Amino acid sequence: MSLGPYASFVVTSYALVAAIIMLLIIWIGVDYRHQRQRLRDLEASGVTRRSGRTATEI
């Protein structure tokens, strides 16, 4: 398969985009776990979510 004179540019561009997308996916996963841990810590210390309250508690 011949990609022409710009083959190295195209392949490099696609590889760079794939690497950036993978880094974003990893970053989102790590941040998700971090936020869940922070939420558990807050709930353990007695802080509750507003969405967890009923209309009579407000």
C-alpha positions in Angstrom: 0.0 0.0 0.0 1.5 3.3 -1.1 0.5 6.3 0.9 2.4 8.8 -1.2 5.0 11.4 -0.3 3.1 12.5 2.9 2.9 9.1 4.4 5.3 9.9 7.3 3.3 13.0 8.2 -0.1 11.2 8.1 1.1 8.2 10.1 2.8 10.4 12.7 -0.3 12.6 13.0 -2.6 9.6 13.5 -0.2 8.1 16.1 0.0 11.4 17.9 -3.8 11.7 18.0 -4.1 8.1 19.2 -1.6 8.7 22.0 -3.4 11.9 23.1 -6.8 10.2 23.2 -5.3 7.3 25.3 -3.8 9.8 27.7 -7.1 11.6 28.1 -8.9 8.3 28.7 -6.3 7.4 31.4 -6.6 10.9 32.9 -10.4 10.7 33.1 -10.2 7.2 34.8 -7.6 8.4 37.4 -9.6 11.6 38.1 -12.8 9.5 38.4 -11.3 7.3 41.1 -9.8 10.3 42.8 -13.2 12.1 42.9 -15.0 8.9 44.2 -12.4 8.7 47.0 -12.9 12.3 47.9 -16.7 11.8 48.0 -16.3 8.8 50.3 -14.0 10.8 52.6 -16.5 13.6 52.8 -19.4 11.3 53.5 -17.4 9.5 56.1 -16.7 12.9 57.8 -20.5 13.6 58.0 -20.9 15.9 55.0 -24.0 14.8 53.0 -25.0 15.5 49.4 -27.8 18.0 48.8 -29.3 15.6 46.3 -29.7 13.1 49.1 -32.0 15.2 51.1 -35.8 15.1 50.8 -38.0 18.2 50.4 -39.1 18.0 54.0 -35.5 18.3 55.3 -34.9 21.6 53.5 
